[in-house]
Amino acid sequence: MQIILVSQHFKTAKTVTIMPRHVLVAAIVSLVLILATSATMSWLSVEFRLPLVQDLLSRLQHQESARSEAVLSNNLKLMAARVGELQAQVLQLDSLGERLAGMVGVRREQVVDKPAPGTVKPGQGGPLIPAPLTMQQLQQEIDKLSRQVDLKTDDLAMLEARLLEKKVRERLLPTTLPVKGATMGSGYGYRADPLVGERALHEGIDFNIETGTPVSAAAAGVVLTAEYRPDYGNLVEIDHGEGLVSRYAHLSRIDIKTGRLVKRGERIGLVGSTGRSTGPHLHFEVRMMGVAQNPAVFLRQDAEFAQVRSR
């Protein structure tokens, strides 16, 4: 780029040629001058504490401090709310754990700060002066409550498994009365045999009721036997697991087949007087590992069994 200079002081016009490097050098020099001027002004402001600059710095510091305090206050509020939520969860887990423990039948030890017997708790009082927790203290409380929640969650999982196990065991125990509306005949134990009159062991309970009355499974299980036997007549055996078996004898009809899975209360046959019997009744047995047990021990859990015994 060329610039032509014309002046009355010049005899002739002069031409100035500006190259790109000249423009670059001028820009660099201008930038250096600006930075140097700014640095000089800043140094002078700090060194001689100019009021205008001091006010500007003070306002900037105040704004930054207010912003930091707002962020800190918001974080403290969030952490305090989290502590409250965790404390509520701990209380809920405690209450749920107590209910589950009661259902399972497990006693849970509780540590409660109580004065020793015969001692009186000293009096306390004074004005209320709130002492909010710091962020570090709140974080420690959150960590502590989180660990408590984890521990109580594991405890509840254990209680849930125990409750499920209890429900399964109860479902498989022969505790339901196999016939409705019957009267008690011979109980479990020794008696005079009704056919020969000799002392003999009666390994079950007889329920006296008319022929054709439905007979139900006392618990869920798998049918082991559904056939006729000379001593028992039409016999159904149900395996309830872990060596526990129930027997239903002298049936007039069998309504179930071997290998079938039956539910508690499901009909398996009808009352009769088949086999070694003197009249219509249901002979009910419970055996553990092949050894006869007193069925009354199991049936006592059914409220209707007490009514049968009182008749």
Secondary structure, DSSP 8 states (H G I E B T S, - for coil): -EEEE--TT-SS-EEEE--HHHHHHHHHHHHHHHHHHHHHHHHHHHHHT-HHHHHHHHHHHHHHHHHHHHHHHHHHHHHHHHHHHHHHHHHHHHHHHHHHHHHHT-----------TT----------------HHHHHHHHHHHHHHHHHHHHHHHHHHHHHHHHHHHHHHS--S-SSSS-EE-S-SEEEE-TTT--EEEE-SEEEE--TT-EEE-SS-EEEEEEEEETTTEEEEEEEEETTEEEEEEEEEEE---TT-EE-TT-EEEEEB--SS-SSSEEEEEEEETTEEE-HHHHHTTSHHHHHHHH-
